[in-house]
């Protein structure tokens, strides 16, 4: 009797494929929401460009100090512009949860129009 290849047989049900993709995306989003990120990476994932993300992140660090929001100290191998060279030492960073980030962005009151637009986009989402 000939053995059948797993890939031969009936095609995958389209509803099952869509359900698995939806579940995978939801799981990834929930996992990423629980993990703390640096302020710049929070901004980058919400659509800010790297140079603006660095500027706003610097302002948010000052706001965090004023509000007493303390993040989690960590080390990073990446910056907002890309990865560090392979043999470079890891840099210290502070990571903030999504809730802490939203607290800081609501308290942030930018003057420059491009930063006002970034804040509005984040708060609208």
Buried (B, 14 or more C-beta within 10 A) or exposed (E): EEEEEEEEEEEEEEEEEEEEEEEEEEEEEEEEEEEBBBBBBBBBEBEBEBEBBBBBBEBBBEBBEEEEBEBEEBEBEBBBEEEBEEEEEEEEBBBBBBEBBBBBBEEBEBEEEBBEEBBEEBEEE
